[in-house]
Amino acid sequence: MKKLKLIKLMVGVSSLGIIGSGSAIVLSQCSKDKSTQITFTSLVANGEANIQDTTQLTLFVSSAITDLTARDIKITANNGATVTVTNVSAFSAGRYRLNIIGNWSQGHIITGFTIVKTGYTFTNNIKTYPVLHKFTTTPIQYSNLVVNGTANIETTTQLNLTISAAVKDLTASDITITANNGATVNITEVSAFSAGVYRFEISGNWKEGDAITGFTIVKTGYTFTNNIKTYPVLHKAA
């Protein structure tokens, strides 16, 4: 029987491939896939504090990202808030619009923004993350309405309203006053008279003894409860 001789093949490795002694084996070097470098620099939320919910984010990027989708993006927020991207659209050159939904309250803040997509390397240069907005209403009660003037001697020119808290940017157009017997009462000026009291300058067409019958404030961001028990009589100088 013939003896088989075991031959050990020594193989060397170079940066160019694999070269085996005794055999001409050459493997060409595999070049690495080069990923596209993308930098995102800013993230802006729409909405207005306590008035309009945030529904969209605008992302500023260094160049376009082919087929960017909602599932490529992850957003985190503080205090347990959740933010989920539902749709992505190229808004304009260097900008993407992200429609979002989630569970947050007014003042929650986005704390992290990540994109992971094959073929791209992303650098996050966002310096300041945006605040998320939520429509909320502040409950306000008003409980007393007092007029100046004296019966048949001094015409009523002012009303003082007792209110539970300040109303930001309260104006005459936010207020409606009704009176009996066809009388009209118009507010011409609003001022914070003292803590918990607003003063209204008024004009209109009434006679002595006509009475206010209704007082209403309507303003976005607030829910008003009218606790006025007795409306005042208007005075007119004889």
Secondary structure as GFF3:
##gff-version 3
##sequence-region A 1 238
A	DSSP	beta_strand	11	14	.	.	.	ID=ss1
A	DSSP	beta_strand	17	20	.	.	.	ID=ss2
A	DSSP	beta_strand	36	45	.	.	.	ID=ss3
A	DSSP	beta_strand	56	61	.	.	.	ID=ss4
A	DSSP	three_ten_helix	70	72	.	.	.	ID=ss5
A	DSSP	beta_strand	73	77	.	.	.	ID=ss6
A	DSSP	beta_strand	82	92	.	.	.	ID=ss7
A	DSSP	beta_strand	95	103	.	.	.	ID=ss8
A	DSSP	beta_strand	110	115	.	.	.	ID=ss9
A	DSSP	beta_strand	120	124	.	.	.	ID=ss10
A	DSSP	beta_strand	138	147	.	.	.	ID=ss11
A	DSSP	beta_strand	158	163	.	.	.	ID=ss12
A	DSSP	three_ten_helix	172	174	.	.	.	ID=ss13
A	DSSP	beta_strand	175	179	.	.	.	ID=ss14
A	DSSP	beta_strand	184	194	.	.	.	ID=ss15
A	DSSP	beta_strand	197	205	.	.	.	ID=ss16
A	DSSP	beta_strand	212	217	.	.	.	ID=ss17
A	DSSP	beta_strand	222	226	.	.	.	ID=ss18
###
